[in-house]
Amino acid sequence: MYSLLMVEENESPSVPRLAPIPADQWDDVAVAAIREAFPAKVVDAFRRKGLAPNVLATMLHHPALAGSFNRFGNVLLAEPAIGHRERELMLLRVAWRTRARYEWVHHVRLAAKYGLDARDFAAIAEGDSESWSPLERDLVAATDQLLDHYRIDDDTWARLRGQLTNAQLVELPFIVGAYTCLAMAFNSWELQVEDGVDTSDVPPLPNRATPPVE
């Protein structure tokens, strides 16, 4: 369990370590890579406006990786085996544990579309809520176990085995792993939330809790 003792969160930097590449400056290699992951009309709109999400515009410093990773990410985001609400609970727990503000802001906004509310976002800090279903509580517990020990423990796996399909059991660690990978990248790049994104309804990251006690 995580202690409820809190420490102050450091202020987020205001300048990224890697500048996003403006969409109107993408070269042919970058455009070809992104067309593998997104519909042509989406890519064309990015280029016409000269704007794209900062995560994509930063990843394009490595076009091959950007194209491949976004194709993979589309499976987890657009065509998940695990439900959207359940995925967002897991993902937000990753964002909170890793202090990834970019991930937190965008997925709080997305999670609200799938029925999560302010009580859920506040509960993310504790990793549990009486309002969550047994499956949701087990998924968040599994998320913590993967982050702490790189393995879902036997008791949690047994409970999940009775609630999830094989495809969902395969997908679960990929969700945690993929968004932990992204959190590492976002934090290392000091990736900034885009100008113009309305964060007025996004709660700040809950203060960092002390590490788990074995």
C-alpha positions in Angstrom: 0.0 0.0 0.0 1.0 3.6 -0.5 1.4 5.9 2.4 -0.9 8.9 2.5 2.0 11.1 3.6 2.6 13.6 0.9 5.5 15.7 -0.4 5.4 18.7 -2.6 5.4 18.3 -6.3 8.1 20.1 -8.3 6.9 22.7 -10.7 6.8 21.5 -14.3 9.4 23.0 -16.7 8.2 25.4 -19.3 10.6 24.6 -22.1 11.0 21.2 -23.6 14.4 19.6 -24.0 13.4 18.5 -27.5 11.5 21.0 -29.6 8.5 19.5 -31.4 8.9 19.7 -35.2 6.1 22.0 -36.7 3.9 20.0 -39.0 4.6 22.3 -41.9 8.3 21.4 -41.6 7.9 17.7 -41.8 10.0 16.2 -44.6 8.9 13.3 -46.9 10.3 10.7 -44.6 8.3 12.0 -41.6 5.1 12.3 -43.6 5.5 8.7 -45.0 6.0 7.4 -41.5 3.0 9.1 -40.0 0.8 8.1 -42.9 1.4 4.5 -41.8 -0.3 5.2 -38.5 -2.9 7.9 -39.3 -5.4 8.5 -42.1 -4.2 10.7 -44.9 -6.8 13.4 -44.1 -5.5 13.6 -40.5 -1.9 14.0 -41.7 -2.9 16.6 -44.3 -4.8 18.6 -41.7 -1.8 18.6 -39.4 0.4 19.9 -42.3 -2.1 22.4 -43.5 -2.5 24.0 -40.0 1.2 23.6 -39.3 0.2 22.0 -35.9 0.2 18.5 -34.5 0.1 17.1 -31.0 3.4 17.7 -29.3 4.0 14.1 -28.6 3.8 13.2 -32.3 5.8 16.3 -33.4 8.5 15.3 -31.0 8.6 11.6 -31.8 9.2 12.6 -35.5 12.8 13.3 -34.7 12.8 9.5 -35.2 10.3 8.9 -38.0 10.6 5.1 -38.1 9.9 4.8 -34.4 7.1 7.4 -34.5 5.3 5.5 -37.3 5.7 2.0 -35.7 4.9 3.1 -32.1 1.8 5.0 -33.1 0.5 2.0 -35.1 1.0 -0.1 -32.0 -0.6 2.6 -29.8 -3.7 2.7 -32.0 -4.5 -0.9 -31.1 -4.5 -0.1 -27.4 -6.3 3.3 -27.8 -8.8 2.8 -30.6 -9.3 -1.0 -30.6 -8.7 -2.2 -27.1 -9.7 -5.6 -25.8 -10.0 -4.1 -22.3 -12.8 -1.5 -21.9 -12.0 2.2 -22.4 -12.9 3.1 -18.9 -10.9 0.4 -17.4 -7.9 1.2 -19.6 -8.0 4.8 -18.6 -8.0 4.0 -14.9 -4.9 1.9 -15.4 -3.3 4.5 -17.6 -4.0 7.3 -15.1 -2.4 5.3 -12.3 0.7 5.0 -14.5 0.6 8.8 -15.1 0.3 9.5 -11.4 3.0 7.0 -10.4 5.4 8.4 -13.0 4.5 12.0 -12.5 3.9 12.4 -16.3 1.9 15.6 -16.6 1.4 15.5 -20.3 0.0 11.9 -20.1 -2.2 12.9 -17.1 -3.7 16.0 -18.7 -4.6 14.4 -22.0 -6.0 11.2 -20.4 -8.0 12.9 -17.7 -9.7 14.7 -20.6 -10.2 11.5 -22.5 -11.3 9.5 -19.4 -14.1 12.0 -18.7 -15.6 10.9 -22.0 -15.8 7.3 -20.6 -17.5 8.2 -17.3 -14.6 8.9 -15.0 -15.1 11.9 -12.7 -13.4 14.1 -10.1 -13.8 11.4 -7.5 -12.1 8.8 -9.6 -9.2 11.2 -10.4 -8.7 12.0 -6.7 -8.8 8.3 -5.9 -6.0 7.6 -8.4 -3.5 8.9 -5.7 -4.5 6.1 -3.4 -4.9 3.4 -6.0 -8.3 2.3 -4.7 -11.9 3.5 -4.4 -15.0 2.0 -3.0 -16.9 3.3 -6.0 -14.7 1.1 -8.4 -15.9 -2.3 -9.5 -14.0 -5.4 -8.3 -12.5 -5.6 -11.8 -11.4 -2.0 -11.8 -9.8 -2.4 -8.4 -8.0 -5.5 -9.5 -6.7 -3.8 -12.7 -5.3 -0.9 -10.7 -3.7 -3.3 -8.3 -2.2 -5.2 -11.2 -0.9 -1.9 -12.6 0.9 -1.2 -9.3 2.3 -4.8 -9.2 3.7 -4.4 -12.7 5.3 -1.1 -11.9 6.8 -2.4 -8.7 7.7 -6.0 -9.5 7.3 -6.3 -13.3 4.8 -9.2 -12.6 1.1 -9.6 -11.6 1.0 -11.6 -8.4 -0.7 -15.0 -8.2 -3.8 -13.9 -6.2 -4.5 -10.9 -8.5 -3.9 -13.0 -11.6 -6.4 -15.6 -10.3 -9.1 -13.0 -9.8 -8.4 -11.4 -13.2 -8.4 -14.9 -14.8 -12.1 -15.2 -13.8 -13.1 -11.8 -15.2 -11.1 -11.3 -18.4 -10.7 -13.1 -21.7 -7.3 -14.4 -22.8 -7.0 -11.4 -25.2 -7.6 -9.0 -22.3 -5.0 -10.8 -20.2 -2.5 -10.5 -23.0 -3.3 -6.8 -23.5 -3.1 -5.8 -19.8 0.7 -5.7 -19.3 1.1 -4.1 -22.7 -1.1 -1.2 -21.6 0.9 -0.6 -18.5 4.2 -1.1 -20.3 3.4 1.1 -23.3 2.2 4.0 -21.2 5.1 3.7 -18.7 7.4 3.8 -21.8 5.6 7.0 -22.9 5.8 8.5 -19.5 9.5 8.0 -19.4 9.8 9.7 -22.8 7.5 12.6 -21.9 9.4 13.2 -18.6 12.8 13.0 -20.2 11.8 15.3 -23.1 10.0 17.6 -20.6 7.2 17.5 -23.1 4.7 20.4 -22.7 1.0 20.4 -23.0 0.0 22.2 -26.2 -0.9 25.9 -26.2 -4.7 26.2 -26.4 -5.5 23.0 -24.6 -8.1 23.8 -22.0 -6.9 22.3 -18.7 -9.4 24.2 -16.5 -11.3 21.0 -15.7 -8.2 18.9 -15.3 -7.2 18.4 -11.6 -3.5 18.8 -10.9 -1.5 15.7 -10.4 -2.1 14.6 -6.8 0.9 15.2 -4.7 3.5 12.4 -4.7 3.0 9.7 -2.1 5.9 8.1 -0.3 7.2 4.8 -1.9 5.5 1.5 -1.0 6.7 -0.2 2.1 7.5 -3.9 1.6 
